Amino acid sequence: MRGFLASSIGVTCAAALALPLTLPTASHAAPSPTREAVPGSTQSLPLESSPGSTSTRAAGAPQEQGLTRRDVRPFSLVGVVWDDPDAHLDGHVQVRTRTTDTTRWSTWQDVETHNDDAPDLDTPERAAGNLHGSTAPLWVGDSDGVEVRVKADEPDAERAAQPSPLPKGLRLELVDPGKEPPQGSRAEGVDAGVIPALDKKQTEDELIEARGGKPAAAGSRPFIGPRPRIITRKGWGANEKLRERKLGYTKTVKAAFVHHSASGNNYRCSQAPSVIRSIYRYHVKSSGWRDIGYNFLVDKCGNIYEGRAGGVAKPVMGAHTLGFNTNSTGIAVLGSYGSSNPPSAAVKAIARLTAWKLGLYGANPRGSTYLKSGGGNLYRKGKNVRLKVISGHRDGFATECPGRRLYNKLGSARSSSAHLQGR
């Protein structure tokens, strides 16, 4: 099992746990990929001003941009990006799409305009100058026709004479996730793209050995939950040529931030790898990030997926909670949970994942911790902020994420996670 774990995450558990003490924050070269998906594609279409929108601006009418109905190459996920990553899109974005090889068009669908999943200020990922502002991505399924409209919020009296609030360089991004990668053996294992689950004793023994000790009596065993089954990047078909070759790490993992992807709930669990490949491509090619932003993703059936590259046991620096990516991990549940209840399987998966991941670093899921803000819209840069060890995105940033109904389930996830740790 030791050798198997080493091959699945790139290092043994012992090495992974030693990394926070020995690994500098500078990036390191990634291992060569062993398998990649058939590449997808991204179509980037500049938006056009709607007729009359500029001329009526002085009268207080909102400006609009968009694209009329048109045929495009096949795609499955949409989003809107703009030039300045620090600019806000104060308005509404809606799209409608046509299912591939049919004449059936969808109704107008809202696209969430947040841009608060992002690399921290003053980090190499942001300093590289590749970032763009972006909406959340929306999964629409196999489509080959699209129409989009972006409408600025009505200005108040003080803003009526100011320039348009719509950011510059608005573009519609249409993402094709590519075909599924070749499937390996049905057996559980790295070759099949899966890190297998361990029971609690196996997980505890592995952690004790990683710390340089020997398996101990029941009364002195560590607080850690059983390692859950995790589908690797290889398993969901990540094209490793898309991301930066270097990897980034933080020192430890003191907290987990729970998100929803805001990409909609109209996907089947069998489509989750395609959804993740689409989000990955959108984060890298459209938003300009070094890799997918989340450390882990969870689908509605409770399957857990490896996110940002670097090793599931390691303290990988993500781009999930602007201001609090350092010393934390980000978990995104695929879907939108502002008005829809999250599936119980997904909430249970959050508990299983956090019981293990936080347990590797000695964190109590029921507890609180302090994280230093890197700067955001809730806390100034440098402020030490007391946060729950399992927090929602909205606890660190003013946002609706992870959706009210998922956020309301975090108390249950904390209790279950702590119970799995043996607390």
N, C-alpha and C positions, 0 to 999 in steps of 0.2 A: 504493500500500500504506500510505503514511503516513496519508492521510486515512481509509482503511478502518480502521486500527488505532485512530485517534482516535474514530471512531464506535462501535467495538465495546467500548471500555473507558472511554470518557468523556474521555480525554486522550490526547495523543500519548505515545509512549514517553519522549520527552525530558521532557515535563512530569511523567510518572509518576516518573521517576528523580530529578527535582528536588524532588519532594514531601518526602522525608525531611529536606531541608535547609530548606524554607520553610514547611512545613505545621505549625501548632501542633497539640497534642493535642486541642484543642477540636473539637467536631463541626461538620460543614458540611452544607448542604442537599443532598439527593440530587436527581439529574436526574429529570424526569418519566418514568414508564414508558411504553413504546410499545405494550406488549401484556401482557395478563394472562390467567391461566387462569380457567376457570369456577370460582367459589369452592367450596371444600370446606366442611367443618363439623367441630365438635368436640362430642361429648356428654360431660358431666362428671357421674359418678354417685357420690354419697357411699357409702362402704363401711359395712357393718353388722357389728356384733359377732356372732360365731358363737355359737349357743346354748351356754350353760354355760361359755364361755371365761373370763368374769370371775370366776365363783364358784369355779372350780378353781384360780385363780391362786395362792392362798396355799399350795396343795399342790405348787407347782412346775410345774404344767402350763403350757405356753406359751399366750399369748392369741392368738386368731385373729379376723380380720375378713374379710369377703368379700361376694359377691353370689351368690345361687343362679341357676340357668339362667333366662335371660329373653330375650324378643324385644326388639330395639333397631333403630334406624334403621341403614342400611348403613354400614359402616366397613371399614377395611383395616389399621389400625395401632392397637396398644394400649399403654398405659403406666399407671403409678400415680404420683400426685403427692401432696404433703402440704404443710402450711402453712409450716414453718420450713425455709429453704434450707440451714441449717447442721446440721439434725438428720439422723441416720443411720437408715436402716431396717435394723435388725439382724435379719434374718429371710429368709424365702423367699416369693417371689411366683410364683404359677402361674395360668395362664389356659387355658381351652379355649373354642373358638369353633365356630360353626356356619356352614358355607358358605352363601352367599346362595342362596335359593330351593331348598334341599334340607333333608333331615332329618339330614344327616350331621354329627356332632360330632367335633372333633379330640380327640386325646389331650391330657392336661395338658402344657403347655409352660412351661418356666421363663422368667421375666423377670429379666434382670440388674439387681440392686438398686443399682448404683453411682450416685453423684451427683457424680462428680469431673470431668466435663466441665462447666465453669462459668466465669462471669466472675470475674476476679480481685477480691480484697478491695480496698476503697478505690477502686474505679472507679465512674464515673457509672452504668454499667449495673447494678451491684449496689446503689449508693446510692439508686437510684430507688425501691426498696422493692417492686418487682413480682415478685421471684423466689420460686419455690417449690422445695422438695426434689422430686426426681423419680427414678424408675428409668430405665433405658435403655428406648427404645421397641422394640416387637416387631412386625414385619410379619407379618400373618396372612392377607392377601389378602381378597378380597370376602367379607364376612361380615355376618350380621344377627342373630346370637345370641351370647351371651357368658355365661361363668361365671368367677368369680375367687375365689381364696383367698390370704390373706396370713397367714403363720404366723410368730410371733416365735421367735427362737432360744431354746433352753432356757436359762434363767438359771443361773448358777453359784451357789454357796452365798452369796457376798457380795451378789448382786443379787436373791436370791429374794424378799426382802421389799420391794424397791423397786417403784415404779409400773411399769406396762407399758412395755417399751422401744419399742413401736410409736409412731411419731410421730403427732401430732394432725392431724386433717383429711384422712385418707386418702380419695382419690377415684380412681375408675377413669376414664381418659381414652380415648375411642374416637374415632379420627380418620378422617375421610373425606377423601382427597386432592383430591377434585374431578375433573372431567373434563379430558382433555388439552387444551391450548391449540390454537387454530387453527394448522395447520402452514403454514409459509412455503414458499418455493421449495425445490426439491431442491438448488439450488446452494449451495456453501459460502459463508458470509458472515453478517454481522450480521443481515440481514433474515431469514435462516433460523435464527437463534439459535446460530450457531457462530462462534468465532474460529478462522480457518484456521491450519493448521500452516505454519511457515516452515522452510526448510532451514537448516543451520548457518551458511552464509555470510550469508544474508539476516538471520539473527538477530544475528550478530556485527556486521554493518554497521549495523544499526539501533541497537545498543547503543553503538557507537563514535560514531555521529552524535549520539545522545542525550547523550553526555558532552562534546559540543562539538568532537570531532575529525573526521577523515576516515578512510574505510576504509584500513586499514594493511596492510603486508606480512604474510604468513602467520606469520612468527616473532614478531610483536608483537600478535597478535590476542587479544582477551579470552577468558577461560575461561568459556564459557557454552554450554549445550546448545541444540539446535534447539528453537524454540518448538513445543510440542505442540498438537494440535487440542483446543480447549476448548469444551464446550457451555455457553452462557451461562445466566444466570438466565431470560432470555427463552426460551431453548431448552427448559429443563425446566419452564417454566410457573409461575415464582414469581409469586404474587399480591403485588405490591409494596405494596398497601394494608395488609397484615398487619404489616409491620415498622415500626420507627421511621423517620421521614423523614430524620433526621440520620445522618451516618456518622462513624465513629471511626477514627483512624489512630494507629499507633505510629511510631517514628522510622526503623526499618530492619528487615531480615529477616536475622537471624544464624543461625537454626536452623529446622528443620522437625520437627514432632512427628507421628508416624504413629499413627493410631487405627484401630480397627474400630468400626463403628456399633453392634455387639452387637444388631442388629435381626433376626438370623437369615439363613439362606442360601436360604430358600424363595421366591426371586423370580427372574423372568426378566429378562434385560438390557433387554428392551423395557418392563419395568415400573419400571426404575430411576428415571425422572422422577417417577413416582407415589410411589415410596418416599421420594425426596428432598423432594417437596412435603409428604409426611406428617411427616417429621422436622422440616422447617421450621415447619410449623404447631404441632407438639408443642413445639418449643423456644420459640416465641413465645407461643402462646396458653395452653399448659399449664405450662411452666417459667417463663415471664415474662421471657425474654431479649429483647433488642432485635431479634434476627435469628437465623437459623440460626447455630449456634456454629462450625462448621468453615469454613475458608477455601476448601477444595476437597474434593470427594468423587470417589471412583473406584469404578466398578462391577466386577463379576466378569469382564466382557469387556474391561476396560482402558480404557473410556471415561472421560474426565476432565470434571468438572463444576465450574463456578464456584459457590462457596458464598456466604459472607457478602458483602453488597453493598459496593461501594466501588472496584472496579477490580482486575482480576487481576494487573496489574503493580505495584500499589501495596502499601504495608505496612499492610494493613487489620488493625485490632485484632480478634481473634477471641475466642471463649469456648470454648476446646477443652481447655486444660491448666491447671487451677487453679494459680495461682502463677507461670506462665510464658507468659502470653499476650502480654506485652510483647516486642517485637522478635523475634517468631517467627511461623510460619505453621502451620496445622493441616490435616492431610490425613486424611480418614476413608475407609477402604475399606468399602463396604457389605457387611455380613455379620458373622458371628461366627467367630473363628478360634482359639479355645482348643483345640479337638479336631479341627478341619477344616483341611486345608491351603489356604492362599490360592491362587487361580488364578495361574499364571505371568503371564498377561496383566495382572493387577492389580499384581503386583510390578514388572513392566516399566514400567507406567504411573507408578508412584511414582518410578522412576528418571528417566523422561523429564521429569516435572513438576518434580522437584527440581533436575535439571541446568539447567533454564531459570530457574526462580524464584530459586533460590539464586545462580545466575550473575548475575542482575540486580544483586545486592548484593555480589558478590565473595566469596561463601562457598564453601569447598572441601567437597564432600560427604563426603570421607574424613577431614576434620579435626575438631577440637574447638573449642569456643568457651565463653565465660562469659556466663551470664544471671543477673540479680539476681532472687532469689525474691520473689514478692509475698505469700508465705505459703501453706503447705500442710501436708500430713501427713508429708512427707519432709524439708523444709528450712524453717527459720525465715524469717520475713520479713526481707529485707535482706541475706541471705547470697548472696555471689557463688558460683555453682555452675558447675563445669566439666562440660559436656555435649557429647555428640557432635553435630555439625552436623545429622545425620539421626538423631534419637532416637525411641524409642518412648514412648508416653504414660507407661508405667511408670517411665521414667527420671526423670521429674519429679514423679511422684505415686505413692503406694502403691496400685496397682490391677493387675488382670489385663490390662487393655487395653494393647496391641492384640491380645491373645490370644497364647498361647505360640508357636503355629506361624507366625503372621505376624511376630512379634518376631524369630524365628529366621531370617527371610528378609531382615532389614534389612542384614546385612553384604553380601549380594549386591546389594541396591539401592544401597548406598553405592558399591560398586565400579563398577557400571554407570553410575551418575550421574556419577561422576568421569570415567569414560571418555568419556561423551557431551560433557563439558565440554572434553575434550582434555587432561586431566591424566594 
